[in-house]
Amino acid sequence: MIRSNHLYIDKHKDVMVIKLPHMEATGLVNHGFSTKYGGISKGVYESMNLGINRGDSPYNVEENINRFCDAIDVSADTLVFSDQIHESEVRVVQSEDKGKGFYRTSDIIGIDGLITNQVGVTLTTFYADCVPLFFLDPVKKVIGLSHAGWRGTVKAIGPNTIKLMEDTYGSNPNDILVGIGPSIGSCCYEVSTDVIKEFEKNLNHDIIVRIVSRINDEHYKLDLWEANRLLLLDAGIDNKNMVVTDLCTKCHSDSFYSHRSMGNQRGSLAAMIALKTTIE
Ligand SMILES: [Zn+2]
């Protein structure tokens, strides 16, 4: 079983959900990050696979999605899926986008992050080691959710999401709560020189020295949590408004699907967030 000092681990029937305490405390959102627990899928997908294109039975995935939605108190017909191509484009979505990617075909293509200010629209992104970034502006009542793999991180998808919230809804970065969810930690994330070169090309030296540690001439450890945290600080987020995961998906591959641990024979985790339709 997993434990965290930073994240809240909730259980609804058999469905285990990871939540961000500071976002939960606002009472403004329904949100969560999934685990392997509580679904009906079998084999490499056992049991809570939420990815519809991984080769799992569509019936099982739909049941899993319904169970996860039930656990975080959103309706499955309100989901809007991102597309996730490991880039850094973020899109504004609206009520009329509900169902895209799940119940109907989607025109949301080449998009790794979503934002909205409309209640009852459930932003949804998928994971197996990449970093989920949750955003909530409790003042303007705007949410965001972005998928930050190493490519998205180096291309600044976090700051891009903040910028779109500012430009579209007038959010002040100083008000925005950020959550960096379960994903691969620097403990397990070994990368080669070409990845480090991309970081050195795009990020300043002060950040590089804090996120890269050398193993040998060809191998390095990379800290995507700290990279995203530092980039978001630079984008104007207040450190006290950020919660950073202490759960590594590879260290805890019994509880999370991990691409580094399982390769392509695996299910997908999901992050979801929606503004509540009724404020408690
Ligand atoms: Zn680890």
Boltz pocket constraint, residues with backbone or C-beta under 6 A from the ligand:
constraints:
  - pocket:
      binder: B
      contacts: [[A, 184], [A, 185], [A, 186], [A, 187], [A, 188], [A, 189], [A, 248], [A, 249], [A, 250], [A, 251], [A, 252]]
      max_distance: 6.0
